[in-house]
């Protein structure tokens, strides 16, 4: 009886996944938090997708990080974790993307909104972590990820090379550098050197 119930549950879970292509809530949480530092994962808020493909809060957290589950419509794995003070900026970007705006349009709109005070950016540095993996290295049924690649972004709005002492391009792999200097999107990029 127990085996039959377990088998039935597995079939219904796989059937649901196959029907809408969206991993279970548990798998989305399991993979989304991989982008966060290990000591922050258990208490972070997680945003992911419901059975209709709409982004919703899957888990309310109690610390300062928000983790974003993988978009099931895009091959491979791409999950992120970021400081809660970045949420207005991140949410606005998602909303603009969902409304059909291009990346450039989204950037321009957010730039104007930051300048006008409508969209607030953090007053202190705030970190974003991004974990990616190729499609062949991610099993959405089990949440198994191999050869994932983690990079780090530290937003410092309006920072410049002169105010930070950072270059605006890396001289060597893994070197921190400043991207989009002088803008509301100014951020330190830290991309580890690829594994050999």
LINWOBEL-V515181 format. One record per pair of residues at least 12 apart in sequence whose ideal C-beta (glycine too) atoms are under 7 Angstrom apart, sorted by sequence separation. I is the first residue (numbers start at 0). J is the second residue. If there is no record, write none. Layout:
I;J
I;J
//
This chain:
44;56
45;57
66;78
67;79
132;144
165;177
175;187
176;188
32;45
45;58
92;105
95;108
167;180
175;188
31;45
44;58
66;80
132;146
163;177
175;189
44;59
65;80
132;147
31;47
44;60
64;80
65;81
131;147
132;148
28;45
43;60
64;81
92;109
130;147
131;148
160;177
173;190
42;60
64;82
65;83
91;109
173;191
28;47
42;61
43;62
46;65
63;82
64;83
130;149
158;177
173;192
27;47
42;62
48;68
63;83
160;180
172;192
27;48
43;64
44;65
45;66
46;67
47;68
65;86
88;109
128;149
129;150
159;180
43;65
44;66
46;68
158;180
159;181
165;187
24;47
39;62
43;66
45;68
48;71
128;151
129;152
157;181
39;64
126;151
127;152
157;182
126;152
157;183
21;48
91;118
126;153
127;154
156;183
158;185
157;185
21;50
28;57
35;64
124;153
125;154
156;185
27;57
28;58
88;118
124;154
155;185
19;50
21;52
35;66
87;118
124;155
155;186
34;66
87;119
88;120
154;186
155;187
19;52
24;57
121;154
153;186
32;66
152;186
153;187
31;66
31;67
85;121
120;156
152;188
31;68
43;80
84;121
30;68
151;189
30;69
54;93
82;121
150;189
85;125
150;190
27;68
84;125
150;191
85;127
82;125
34;78
82;126
33;78
34;79
35;80
81;126
30;76
34;80
81;127
31;78
30;78
79;127
80;128
22;71
79;128
21;71
79;129
20;71
78;130
77;131
76;131
75;131
76;132
75;132
75;133
75;134
74;134
76;137
75;137
120;183
76;144
85;154
113;183
76;147
110;182
110;183
35;128
34;128
34;129
34;130
33;130
33;144
30;142
26;139
29;142
30;144
33;147
26;142
22;139
16;140
//
